[in-house]
């Protein structure tokens, strides 16, 4: 995949699966400029992490991972799995969110669900501009 393809792929992944700008509850005119991408599939997660590194050119020290897991998951194995997929060291993972299974018919993802989180206002705004550029290039704006 070349840089232009990665540019569009990352923008579209985030436009479809990423979080939007949210108000920060700590102040009236404050916002949370977090880039958060959550998925239970490894391919979109690996591609979005590559996009952040190669297109946005992030500060790796600000990158975090978070696992959402059910009681029957082996959390250590899943942290290792998602660390390999995302390239985020396990030392940069936040607290695992323990989910409760509410239905016997529900079959959770084998690898749980993973959230990639990155906080940087300038990079968040850069990502938003990339998404807008992608829509303009597609002729839908």
PLY file of the C-alpha trace (Angstrom):
ply
format ascii 1.0
element vertex 141
property float x
property float y
property float z
element edge 140
property int vertex1
property int vertex2
end_header
0.00 0.00 0.00
1.44 3.35 -0.98
1.19 6.56 1.11
-1.79 7.94 -0.81
-3.75 4.71 -0.35
-2.83 4.66 3.35
-3.92 8.31 3.62
-7.40 7.48 2.30
-7.74 4.13 4.08
-6.86 5.60 7.47
-9.16 8.57 6.99
-12.09 6.36 6.02
-11.47 3.90 8.86
-11.55 6.72 11.37
-14.53 8.46 9.77
-16.51 5.21 10.12
-15.19 3.75 13.40
-13.44 6.56 15.28
-14.72 8.90 17.97
-15.85 12.44 17.31
-14.87 15.61 19.14
-16.48 15.56 22.58
-17.06 18.26 25.17
-14.88 17.90 28.25
-17.11 17.80 31.33
-14.50 19.68 33.37
-15.19 23.02 31.70
-17.76 24.88 29.64
-15.63 25.55 26.57
-13.24 22.62 26.83
-13.04 19.69 24.45
-11.48 16.25 24.47
-9.24 16.01 21.39
-8.62 12.28 21.74
-8.16 10.10 18.68
-9.87 6.86 19.70
-10.35 3.88 17.43
-12.11 0.78 18.76
-12.51 -2.58 17.04
-12.53 -6.30 17.66
-10.78 -7.15 14.39
-7.02 -7.03 14.06
-6.74 -5.87 10.43
-8.48 -2.49 10.83
-6.57 -1.88 14.07
-3.19 -2.67 12.51
-3.95 -0.50 9.48
-5.10 2.45 11.58
-2.00 2.21 13.80
0.14 2.25 10.65
-1.79 5.30 9.41
-1.15 7.15 12.68
2.56 6.40 12.54
3.18 7.07 8.85
0.63 9.73 7.90
-0.12 11.63 11.12
3.43 10.98 12.44
2.43 10.68 16.09
4.39 10.91 19.33
4.57 7.22 20.32
4.84 8.07 24.02
1.26 9.43 23.95
-0.25 6.30 22.39
-2.33 4.06 24.67
-4.18 0.78 24.34
-7.17 -0.50 26.26
-8.72 -3.94 26.26
-12.39 -4.77 26.81
-12.66 -8.41 27.91
-15.13 -10.93 29.26
-14.49 -13.23 32.24
-13.59 -16.22 30.03
-10.83 -14.28 28.24
-7.21 -14.66 29.25
-6.32 -10.99 29.71
-2.54 -11.49 29.61
-2.78 -13.34 26.28
-5.08 -10.68 24.84
-2.81 -7.84 25.93
0.10 -9.60 24.23
-2.02 -10.19 21.11
-3.19 -6.56 20.81
0.26 -5.23 21.64
1.60 -7.18 18.64
-1.25 -6.05 16.39
-1.07 -2.36 17.32
2.63 -2.02 18.04
1.77 -0.42 21.40
3.95 -1.75 24.25
1.91 -3.45 26.97
3.39 -0.93 29.43
1.29 1.72 27.63
-1.98 -0.19 28.11
-4.60 1.28 30.40
-6.73 -0.66 32.85
-8.62 -3.60 31.31
-12.37 -3.02 31.22
-14.13 -6.15 32.48
-17.41 -6.80 30.69
-20.25 -8.93 31.97
-21.91 -11.45 29.69
-25.66 -10.82 29.91
-26.97 -13.46 27.51
-26.07 -17.10 27.07
-26.63 -16.71 23.31
-23.98 -13.99 22.98
-20.62 -15.16 21.68
-17.97 -12.50 22.39
-15.06 -11.90 20.08
-12.23 -14.38 20.60
-9.77 -11.50 21.09
-12.04 -9.13 23.00
-12.33 -5.55 21.83
-9.43 -3.14 21.67
-9.33 0.65 21.87
-6.38 2.62 20.57
-6.24 6.05 22.22
-4.01 9.00 21.36
-4.28 12.48 22.87
-2.88 15.42 20.96
-4.98 18.39 19.86
-2.85 19.28 16.83
-2.83 15.70 15.56
-6.59 15.38 16.17
-7.17 18.51 14.07
-4.76 17.20 11.41
-6.77 13.96 11.24
-10.02 15.92 10.85
-8.50 17.87 7.95
-7.33 14.60 6.33
-10.87 13.24 6.59
-12.31 16.43 5.03
-9.69 16.25 2.24
-10.71 12.63 1.60
-14.39 13.64 1.22
-13.42 16.53 -1.10
-11.23 14.23 -3.23
-14.13 11.78 -3.46
-16.41 14.60 -4.64
-18.94 14.17 -1.84
-18.50 17.56 -0.14
0 1
1 2
2 3
3 4
4 5
5 6
6 7
7 8
8 9
9 10
10 11
11 12
12 13
13 14
14 15
15 16
16 17
17 18
18 19
19 20
20 21
21 22
22 23
23 24
24 25
25 26
26 27
27 28
28 29
29 30
30 31
31 32
32 33
33 34
34 35
35 36
36 37
37 38
38 39
39 40
40 41
41 42
42 43
43 44
44 45
45 46
46 47
47 48
48 49
49 50
50 51
51 52
52 53
53 54
54 55
55 56
56 57
57 58
58 59
59 60
60 61
61 62
62 63
63 64
64 65
65 66
66 67
67 68
68 69
69 70
70 71
71 72
72 73
73 74
74 75
75 76
76 77
77 78
78 79
79 80
80 81
81 82
82 83
83 84
84 85
85 86
86 87
87 88
88 89
89 90
90 91
91 92
92 93
93 94
94 95
95 96
96 97
97 98
98 99
99 100
100 101
101 102
102 103
103 104
104 105
105 106
106 107
107 108
108 109
109 110
110 111
111 112
112 113
113 114
114 115
115 116
116 117
117 118
118 119
119 120
120 121
121 122
122 123
123 124
124 125
125 126
126 127
127 128
128 129
129 130
130 131
131 132
132 133
133 134
134 135
135 136
136 137
137 138
138 139
139 140
